[in-house]
Amino acid sequence: MSGRAVAVRWHGRRVDAWVPDPLTDRDLSVSEPTARRTEQAAAAARRGSDELPARWEPLARLLLRAEGVASSFLEGVRAPLADVAAAELDPTLPGETAKWVADNLAAVTAAIEQSHGSPLSTAALHHWHRTVIAGTSHLLPEHLGRFREVQGWIGGTSPLDAALVTPPPGEIDGLMGDLVAFVNRDDLDPVTQAAVAHAQFEVIHPYVDGNGRVGRVLVVWLLTRRLRLVSPPPVSVRIALDRGGYLSGLKRFRLGEVDPWIAWFADVVHDAGDATVNLVRAIAALETRWNERLAGVRVDAAARRTLALLPAHPVVTASTIADETGISARAARNALATLAERGIVEPFDPRHRAAGRPRHWWVARELVDLVADW
């Protein structure tokens, strides 16, 4: 075991809460096979990042959008990628699910930007927390961007029937200070460090809500920083394919079985890196086919300029095109019409479109389906 049970009272009844050992007190050594897996995982993550072309920002945003969808899926929230992209363009669209995912994407984007700067701080964690639950949380204001001051638990309806009763509020500041110090070390294998930091964060469960999402944002920050990536591997996408293995691994970590958890996590990072390479190449092939369909269209035509925007904006409006390219709204509409004639975009009606909203959305369906299948 890697912690201790402490008695707490819940509505007058005693329950045992679990307080994990600080990471500074834990033996985090791994077996030789697991060490090789973490090295291979780091190499795969770098390959995935290096595969992005010189014009990498649009593809990186597309990958991060998929990461946000997968992270939300792990919390039981499902939203089609096209609806998420539409919600990013128009936050006034009704429908909580797509906004939930868009908030997650905003936190991931912020974490990547911050990874190249100062060391991690509790202030950064609080910022991510406020961001991931910004538009959809029903938490009281005093719970936003602050460690919890109430007893928490995982699973069940209360600590009386929970799968795990998390540390009492009085333990959180010390545990999180230890975690932040651990994350800011640079003498550890990055994949091992990310695996351990994420698991410890989830066991502590420092917030009233949003812990899973913030814990996965922490992985993004750490891998991007330590491996010097332009875009992190979509770890949530691979976790979503083996949720049972994820939950089992977290339990084994709590029981002191660090090596199996790190080995499983390393395989996830490795698979995510390989998947990134495959997806980037598949998108490049799709863009080649799109350009072939535009044979006869001038190189400087608005339709070709619009085509270049689709990886970043798989759902667009004429206003989006006009704003991004500087062309007139009429030219943008004509460009979209040309792309539709060539089978590159098609009309799109957001599922939660407000009554009376004009139908002038377009989706690059082949691109959306490619990422969804991935």
Helices and strands as residue ranges (DSSP letters): E 3-10, E 13-20, G 23-25, H 32-50, H 57-74, H 81-89, H 96-115, H 122-132, G 141-143, E 153-154, E 164-165, H 169-183, H 190-204, H 211-227, H 235-240, H 243-254, H 258-293, H 302-307, E 315-317, H 318-325, H 329-341, E 346-348, E 361-363, H 365-373
